[in-house]
Amino acid sequence: MRNIKHADDKGETFAVYQHIILRNMWEYYLGEPDENGIAFGYVMGFENEWGDVSMDEIKPYIANIARGEELEYVMPPFNYYWEDEKEFA
């Protein structure tokens, strides 16, 4: 996991368990799914927003998943930074 934090440094960090890109290029920065396959996280699509996502609903549309050490190669979401980098561009 890797933690993201908002650029304004207000609020808490969020632990990203996985980064998913769908075929429509929407990006999901998600925590670990619960026993029902629901994961909370940040979605960058038509709108950028926080919310719950059903893994069963998006599974057929997944183009790429990054977990664990693979998250080291993923850019943080817009207006966020990886807490272990403290770099914001």
Buried (B, 14 or more C-beta within 10 A) or exposed (E): EBBBBBEEEEEEEBBBBBBBBBEEEBBBBBBEBEEEEBBBBBBBEEEEEEEEBEBEEBEEEEEEEBBEEEBEEBEBBEEBBBBEEEEBE
